[in-house]
Amino acid sequence: MNVMITGATGLLGREVFRAFQKKEWNLTGTSFRRKAPGLMRVDLSQPDTIQDFLNSHLPAVIVHTAAERHPDVSLKDPAGTRRLNVEATAAIASWAASHGTFVLYLSTDYVFDGTQPPYRPTDKPNPLNDYGQSKLDGEQELRSHAQKSSVILRVPILYGPCETLSESAVTVLADQMRRLTEPTLTVEDWATRYPTYTPDVAYTILQLVEYRLSHPDFHGIVHWSGDEALTKYGMARIIAEQIGFPVERLVPNPAPPSGATRPKNSHLDCSVLEQLHIGRRTPFTEAIRTVLNPA
Ligand SMILES: NC(=O)c1ccc[n+]([C@@H]2O[C@H](COP(=O)([O-])OP(=O)(O)OC[C@H]3O[C@@H](n4cnc5c(N)ncnc54)[C@H](OP(=O)(O)O)[C@@H]3O)[C@@H](O)[C@H]2O)c1
């Protein structure tokens, strides 16, 4: 079976690619700016390129992780964000619908406004920023072209094995502590987050694809998330203990972050996947220890 993973150089895509390599599938991973062994470089923001690429690889399954996922970048470049997050998704969905291909699309808790958690997949989205809107519009493209042959998986803030600590909004806290020249580090203590470990999400995606292969009617929106509620300050305290940074040098900031507007608490209800016994959660302290102290 031909399986394609877009964004296979990304924080999540790398783990998905790694997890899928354990299967006997014919795997194609795509990248854009980064080169990596075994991956093919393709610019998904060019619709013609997408069609040609898909026609030459004919995937039966596409896991579409590639996206612009930084809300502050989307705020500055909404058109570029839409080309990748909306138009590329529409092109992939349209090709998939006409070739009987299953698409698993990664989306975000930022489709919600964070005022009434926890959010079920059927709850009404109301994104607060361009990034959340673009991911929601990507969802809608998928549903309008390929509703019955797709699954939308929403996840919250991710962290995991990284090329640089600044790659994730979680591990960047360790980077800030290590580089600190001031006596204290002020850390946002406003939004409640549910940090989610990329190897767990990759494992969940693999389970979802296998479930779909044995249940061809399975489609729609599902959620997966870690289950520990932490603000950035709460995460920073745990990270500080792991890297030997004095916790008393961390100062909580109760104000919302600057830049793109964010939801205060977009906790995802994961009961649909829990009932199917799909999904895995590694405790935050254990997972972040592995990430910060790689073997
Ligand atoms: N990270 C989070 O906290 C988070 C939270 C919720 C949802 N998500 C969702 O999870 C998915 C994966 O996010 P991530 O954190 O892994 O993102 P990421 O680390 O920023 O990776 C983005 C990927 O997209 C590729 N890409 C960028 N522009 C491209 C283009 N024009 N053509 C083709 N590929 C392009 C990148 O390739 P190169 O690097 O090679 O250029 C990279 O592989 C996204 O759909 C995101 O919306 C992420």
The ligand as an ORCA input file, in Angstrom:
! r2SCAN-3c Opt
* xyz 0 1
  N       3.048     22.220     16.824
  C       1.925     22.366     17.524
  O       1.955     22.752     18.720
  C       0.585     22.032     16.887
  C      -0.575     22.176     17.684
  C      -1.814     21.841     17.130
  C      -1.891     21.393     15.805
  N      -0.747     21.286     15.070
  C      -0.882     20.821     13.679
  O      -0.067     19.672     13.511
  C       0.493     19.651     12.195
  C       1.990     19.465     12.276
  O       2.557     20.606     12.930
  P       4.116     20.662     13.255
  O       4.260     21.246     14.596
  O       4.768     19.353     12.973
  O       4.604     21.733     12.169
  P       6.096     22.131     11.783
  O       7.076     21.537     12.739
  O       6.104     23.620     11.614
  O       6.316     21.436     10.377
  C       5.671     21.938      9.246
  C       5.949     21.008      8.069
  O       5.322     21.567      6.922
  C       6.277     21.600      5.865
  N       5.989     22.718      4.970
  C       5.996     24.034      5.246
  N       5.727     24.755      4.137
  C       5.561     23.856      3.130
  C       5.295     23.979      1.730
  N       5.109     25.168      1.137
  N       5.218     22.844      1.003
  C       5.389     21.632      1.587
  N       5.650     21.450      2.895
  C       5.722     22.563      3.649
  C       7.606     21.786      6.568
  O       8.643     21.390      5.704
  P      10.151     22.029      5.839
  O      10.412     22.197      7.290
  O      11.022     20.988      5.174
  O      10.116     23.329      5.112
  C       7.439     20.862      7.769
  O       7.717     19.530      7.382
  C       0.036     20.943     11.516
  O      -1.031     20.653     10.663
  C      -0.402     21.837     12.662
  O      -1.418     22.728     12.260
  C       0.488     21.586     15.571
*
